Amino acid sequence: MALGDSAGLALLTVLDLLRPDERLAFVLHDVFAVPFAEIAIILGKSADATTMLAGRARRTVQAAQQPASAGRQRRAVVAPR
């Protein structure tokens, strides 16, 4: 499998963690730069609620990108010997 294919599969896996409204707000805003006011109309929500959905989705995506062992590795670097 090519690197691009595996990256695409990883993105799909992460997006699958999101609720449909979060996924829509995240993809439309962060990928396609659609303004929150327009996304709000599509979702039938306020622009503020749509902004919150995208933020929640962004945090979920960022958390999924960090391997679980990252925290242990950071602690090991700063831990006294």
N, C-alpha and C positions, 0 to 999 in steps of 0.2 A: 504494500500500500504506500502510495506517495505521501510525502509530508503534508501537502495541501489537503489530501483526502482525510488524513488522520486529524488535522486541525479542524476541518469541517465537521467531522464526526464528533470531536470533542465539544465543539460549540453547540451542536444539536443536543448532545447529552446534557450540557449545562442549561440550555434553554428549556429542556424538558422539566427541569426543577421548578420553573416559574409557573404561576397561575396564568391562564390565557390573557387576562387583562394586563398583568405585569409584563408578559412577553410582548404584547402589542405595543404598550407604551415604551418599553425599552428599545425594541427594534426600530420602531418608527422614529423615535427621537434620536437615539444614539447612533444608529446606523444610517438613517435616511434624512436626519435633521429636520423632521417635521415638527413645527411648533406645537407646544403643549396645548394651546387653545384649539388647534385643529384636531388633535388626538382626543381631546375632551369631548368634542362633538361626536366623534366616531363611537366613543365608549359610553356616551350619555352621562358623563360625570363632569365635575367642575375641573377647571385647569389646575387648581391646587391639588385636588385628589389625584389627578393624572400625574402631576409632578412627583407626588409621594409614591405612586405606583412604580414609576421609573426609577426612583431612588432606591426603593426596596429591591427591585430587580437588579440594579447595579451592584448593590451590596451582596446579593446572593451570588451573582456571577463572579465577583471578586473573591469571595470566600471559597468558591469552588475551584478557582484557579490556583490557590495555595495548597500544596500537599499537606496532609495531616502532620507529617514529620517536620515541617518547617519550624514550628514552635520549639520542638525538642532540639533541633539543630542550633537554633539561636541561643537557647539556654545553655547548651554545651559549650558554646564559644565564650560566653561570659562567666560560666561557673568557675569558682576557685578550684584548684587542683589540690 
